[in-house]
Amino acid sequence: MGILHLEIVTPEKVIISQDVDTVVAPGSEGEFGILPGHIPFLSGIVPGVVRFKFQGTTASMSVTTGFAEISADKVSILVDSAEKAGDIDIERAERAKERAEKRLAERDKEDIDFMRAQIALRRAITRIKVAKKSS
């Protein structure tokens, strides 16, 4: 089996650029997995966890919205933000989760942006999940 080259890029910088054996990402139509030799396609990316494996070692990253371009030997994921597990401040993520839950509980008020609160909650939960899994 061949090798895939994975790139995870945000507007600020390249977060990851390395060879991997497999990639699993949160697509807009559901989670998808990529192996070397995959058929080319494009997918939206939703907030979630990108997992990748290289020589038996699995790593995870938290990502927000964006898109992915897949070819036979390369996976390019372009997202608004991405964080490696070691870069996530769990306490900050817990506070963000609490704020989002509070906003959602007050959704009867007209000034609450329900969709934005849902996205914030999902992002906070994902960040906590990635950070706790690596510790």
N, C-alpha and C positions, 0 to 999 in steps of 0.2 A: 504494500500500500504506500502511496506517495505522501507528501507533506503539503499542508495548506499554509499559506501565509496569511496571518490575521493582522488587521489594522483596525484599531478603534480610535476614532478621531473626534475631537470636539472643536468648536470654533477657536479655542485658545491654543490647543496643542495636540500632538499625537500622544495618546495615552499608552497604547500598546502597538508594537510592530515587531512581530516574532513568528517563527514557524511553529505550527501546532499540528496535532494529529486529528482532532475533532473540535467542532464548535457547536454549542447549543445556544440559541438566542430567542428572545421574546418577540415574535412577529405579530403584526396587526391581525393576522388570521389564526394565531396560535403559535405556540413554541415550535421551532424547527431545528433540526440537526443537520450538520454539514460534515461530510467526509470528503477526502480527496477524490477528484473526478466527478464531483457533483455537476448536475446540469445547471447552466447559468440562469439566474433569476434575480428579481428585485423584490424587496419586501419592506413594508413599513416596520418600524421598531417602536414598541410601546414600553413604558417604564417597567423594568424588571431586571432579571439577572442574566448576564452572559457568562456561560461556563465554557472553558476550553481545557483540553487535555494535551499534554506533551510528555511523551516517554513515561506514562504511568502517573504523572502528577497532574492533579486537577486544580484549576484556579477559577475564581469567580470575580465578577465586577458588577457593580450596580450601574445601570444606564437609564437615561430618560428617553424622550421621544427622538425619532430620527428615521433613518432608513439604512438598509443593508443592500450591498451589491455582491452577489456571489458568482464566481466563475469556477472553472474546474480546479484551479489551484490557489485561489485567493478569496478571502472574505474581508470586505471593507464595510465597517459599521461607522456611520457618521451620525452622531447624536448631540443633543444640546449640552449634556454633561455626562460624565462617567467617572466613577471612583473605584479605585482598588480597595480591597478590604482594609488594608492597613492605613489608608488615608481617611477612613470614615470616623468621625467623632460620634460615638454611640450616644452620649448624653445629649448632644445637639439634635441628633436624629430623633431621640425619644421626645424631646421638647416639641419638635416640629410635628410629630405624630399627635401629641396631645392637643396642639393648637388646631390641627386639621380636624380632629374628632370633635372638638368644641364647636368649630364653625359648622360642621355637618349637623350637629345636634340643634343648632339654631337656624336651620335652613328655612324656617317659616318667615324669617325676616327677609325683606326684599333686597337689602343691601349685601346679602351673602352671595358670592359667586360660587354656586354649587359645584360646577365642573372643575374649577380651579382647586377647590378644597378637596375634591375626590383625587385629583392628580397629586396634590401635595401629600395626602395620606398614603397613597400607593407608593410614592417615592420614598417617604420616610420608612414605611414597612420594609421595602426592598433594601434600603441602606442598612437597617438594623439586622435583617436576615443575613446579608452578606458579611457584615462585620462580626456578628456572633458566630457564624459558621467557621470563620478563619481563626477565631481565638481559642 
